[in-house]
Amino acid sequence: MPLNNRVKTGMSKLTTLLFDVDGTLAETEEIHRQSFNKAFAQAGLDWRWSQQMYGELLSVTGGKERIRHFLATHLPDFTAPGDLDEYIAGLHAAKTVVYTDTVSSGQMGMRPGVVRLINAAREAGLRLGIATTTTPANVTALLRHNLASDSESWFEVIAAGSVVPAKKPAPDIYHYAMQAMDVSPEECLAFEDSENGLHSAQDAGLATLVTASQYTQDHDFDGAVLVLDQLGEPDRPFEVLAGDAGGHKMVDIELLHDLHSRSA
């Protein structure tokens, strides 16, 4: 059934979970920052992004876009040795190699509750998808080395990188994922960690659960169905930052259905 027809039927049962990656599944942003700096050094550049600067640059989604914004705002007189687009793409490709090597070495685990919840969702028969601005290689490395070697197949769609022209906060990546899965927004719950991600999901019509991350503690999450510090584990309950968790101490399938029904 076409997506637009499904919307008109008013289907409201929760069937699908859509996950952002960076900051949501894992605290990846600090590894991204370090990987950018290593790539810059490999290219003979003296650029170094501090945590403060990187926090500011995260307002721009997409690695190549972030480099371009940095040049425009901090090094406006920089002249690339050749075509600027190709130069930026080369830097970003080198950074991706550094990042995936780091993740593949086991230095990046998932955030609390992520593996538990994904496994519980699969057992409960919920459908899984990914909607992220990071590159497909980054997603693959994170999933394979934290879930299982075949864990990419657990997700019906991995919408990543430049599969859509407009990145978050535009809703395009979520529209793409839902079209690929043939689901309506009313069937889905999104997981995000940033203000840009929340806007992207909201503009796609999605109820959204936010787990604030290292670089997003001070973001505006108005409109999220629930804002937490993390998803929680049996021995490590989450902290509610905004919203009502209904007495739950960790995000489980029951809470997801409750949140979804509240947002219907």
N, C-alpha and C positions, 0 to 999 in steps of 0.2 A: 504493500500500500504506500503510495507516495507520502512524503513527509507532511505536506500541507494538508492532506486529507486526514492524516492521523491527528493533527492538531485540532481539526474541527470536531473530531469525535469526543474530545475532552477526556481522553484516557488519563487517569491519574495514579494508577498503581506504579510504584517504584520498580523499575526493571533494570536500570542501567546506572553505573557509576562511571563518571568521567574524571580522570586525574590529570592535574598539572604535574610537572616533574620537578624542576629546579625549586628547591625550598619547600616543596610539598611532600614528595616522596623521600627526599633526602636533603640534608643541609649542604647542598652542592655549591652554593655561590662563593664560598671562601676558596674552594678548590678551583672554581672557574677563575677567580681573581688571580690566584697564584699561577695558574696555567697561562693566563694572558701575559703576566710579567715574565715568565720563562720564555714564552714565544718571542716577546719583544727583545729579550736579551740574546736569544739565539739569532735574531735578525740584526744584531749589532746596534740596537736602539737603547737609549738611556731612559726610556719611558718607564715609570713605575707607578702603578695604581695603588694608592694606599687604601685601607679599608674605608676611610671617610670618602675618598673620591669615588671608589667603586659603589658605595652606597648611593651616591648622587647619580652615577652613570646608570644604575639599575632602573632609573625612571624611563630609560630608553630600552625597549625590548629588542632582542636579537644581537648576537655578538658582532656581526659585521656593522650593523647600525650603531652599536655602541662605540666601536673604534672610530667610525666616521664622525659621530657626535663629539668625541673627545678631541679629534683633530680640529673640528670647526670651532670649538669653544676654548681649547687650551693651546693649540698649536696652529693658529690660522695661517701662519707663514710656511708651514711644512710643505715641501715639494717632494712628491713620490718619485722614485726612480722608474719612470714609465707610467702606465695607465693607473690612476688612483684606484679604480674599482678592482683591478687585478691585484694590485698591491695589498689592499685591504683583505681581499679574498684569500691571498696567500698567507697573510698573518693569521687570519682566522683558522685556516686549515691546519697550520702549524700548532696553534693553540689547541685545536680539537685532538690532535695526536697526543699532546702532552696530557690533556685531561683524561682521555680514554685509557692511556697507559696507567695513570694514577688510580683510576677507578678499578681497572683490571687487576691491579696489584693488591686489592683488598683494603685500600685506605679510605673507602667511603661506604659506610653502612646506611641503611634506611633509618628514617626517624622513628621514634617510639610508636608502636602500634600499627605501623604501615603493613608489615609482613603479616601480622596477625589478622588485620582487617581484610586484606586481599584474600587470604586463605579462607576466611569465614564467608566472604562474599561469593567465592567460587562454590563453596559447599552449599550455600543457600540458593544457588542458581541465578545469581545476579550477573548481568552482562557487564563487561569491563571494557573501557576505552581510555585512550590517552590523548590529551589535547595540550600541546606545549609548543613553545617557540624555540626550544633547543634543538640541536641537530639530531637526526636519527641515530647516528653513531654514538652520541652521548647517552641516549635512551637505552640502546642495546647493551652498552657496557654496564650501565647501572643495573638493569634488570637481570642480565645473565649472571652477574657476580654477587647478587643479593637475594635472588629468588630461586631460579633454576636455569639450567642451560637452555631449556625450551620455553622459558617464561614469556617470551614475546608472543607465543601462540595463545597465551591466556587472555590477551587483549584483542578484541575483534578488529580494532583499528588503532594504529599508532600514528596519529596526526601530528607531525613534527616538522620543524624547520621551515622551509619555504614552500610548502605545499599550497599555501594561500598567499596572496600578495601583501595583505595587510596583517601585521602581527598584533598581538595584544597591546593595548586594550581594545582593539577592534574585535568583534565577535566572530570573525570569519573562521578561525580554527575550530571553534565549537560547532558552528554550522556545518563545516566540512565533516567533522567526526560524526555528528548526528545523521547527516545525509548518508554517509558510508554505512552506518549501522541501521539505517531506516527506523529511527526512533524519534519521538517528539520530545520537546523540552519538558512536557508534563510528566514524562516517564523517568526523568534523569535527576541525578544529584551530582553537582560538581564539587571538586576539592581543589582549593587554591591557597596560596600563602601571601599574595601581594594585592595591593590596591589595583594595579593594572589588570591582574588576573581576575579579580572580582568583577571589575567593570566589564571585562570581556565576557564572562559567564553570564552576568546579569543581562547584558544587552542581547545575549542569545536566548534569554528567557528562562535561565536556569536557576533553581534554588542552589545556594552555594554554602558549603561549610568551609570555614577558613581556619587553618592552623598557622598562626603567625610564626615567622622564621627569624633567623639571626639578623637579617637586613631589613625586616619589615615590621619591627615592633611598633613603630610610630605611624604606620599607615592608617588611613581612614577606611574602616571596614563596614561602614554604614550600609545596611541592607542585607548583610549576610544572615543566614538563618541561625548560625552559631559561630562564635569565634573562640578558639581554644589555643593553648600554648603548644599542644601536641595531641595525638589521638589517644594516648594512654595505654598502659599495660596493667595487668592485675596487680603488680607490685609497684606501679608508678602511675597513679591517677592523674588525669589532666587537670589543668586549671582553667576555669571558665573566665574568659576575658570580656565577653559580651554575649547576651542571650541566655536561654534557659535549657540546661541539659537534662531536666526532668529527673534529677537525682542520680543520674549515671556517673560513673567514675572513669569509664573508658568508652570510646566509640565502638559500639557493636551493631549488629544488624537491627536489633530492636530500636535502638536510638535513631538509626538512619531512616527507618520507616516512619518513626514519630516525627522527625524533622521534616520529612517529605510531605507527610499528611498536613502538617501545620502550614506549609507553604502553598498548598493546593488552592 
